[in-house]
């Protein structure tokens, strides 16, 4: 999910040293609405559904829990993503940028 949100590879030695490992670099961004916009793939140019992005970020944060017992199952991940997609599909709103 981090790769989808950021457009970056999970591990890339060509990035700055603090950003080589996407999980280590990205984890703090997932829990802060204001930071999420700095984390998103810039090729999206800020055009994405804010509520759905924040829900996906929260889900990704749960997937990154250090204790496996606290992580969602793949079934739960799939169901949650399906619900997020259905909510987006059912709205007629244009994607909006995250405000600062």
N, C-alpha and C positions, 0 to 999 in steps of 0.2 A: 504494500500500500504506500509506503514511503516513496518508492520509485515512481509510482503513478502520480502522487501529489507533487513531487519535486521535479520529475523529468530527469533525475540523476540515477546513476548506477549505485548499487548497494556498497560497492568498494571500488574506489578509483584513485590510484596513486598520482594521477595528474592534477588532482584538486589540491588546494592548500592543506597543510598538514592536519589542521583541526577538522577538516571536512572529508578526509580520506574515507572514513567509515561513516556511512550515511546514518546508521542507527545512533551512534554516539553523538554525532553532530546534531541530528534532527530531533532527538527525543525532547529537549526543552521547548521546542517550537510547538509541539503538539497540544500542549495544555494551555496555551495562551492565545486567545483570539487575535490580539494585536500582532503577535509574532507569526501567526500562521501565514499571513500575507507575504512575509519575508521568505517564507519557506516554499511557497508555491512555484510551480514551473513558470518562469517569466514568459515563455512562449504563449501562455494563456492570456497574457496582457490584462490580467485582472478580471477576465470575463468568465466567471464560474458562479454557480449557485452557492452563496455564502453558507446558508444553513446546512446544506448537504456536505460541503467541504469540512465544516466544523464537526459534523457527526462522524465523518470518515476519519478525521484526525483523532477524535476521542477513541474510536474503535482501534485505530493503529496504536495508540498509546496503550490500550489494554493488551494488545497482542505482544507488546514489548515488555510486559511485566517480567521481572527477574524470576519470580516464583511461578513455575508452570501451572500450578493449581489455580492461579488467579487469571490466567489467560483464557480467552473464549475458545470454544471448540471451533473447528473449521465449519461445522454445521451452523453454529451461531454466527460466525463471520459471514457466511454465505447468505443466511437469512437476513441479517442486518443490512448488508449491502443491497439485497433485493428490495427491502423496505425503503431504503434511502432512494434507490432508483425509481421506485414506484411513486414516492412522494414527489420527486422532481418531475416525473412524467405527467403527473396529475395536475401540476400547476401550470398556469399560462404565463407566469412571470418570466421576464428576461433575466439572464444571469446578471448578478450585480457584484461589484467589487467590494472587498472588505474595506471598511472605513478605518481611519486611523484614530 
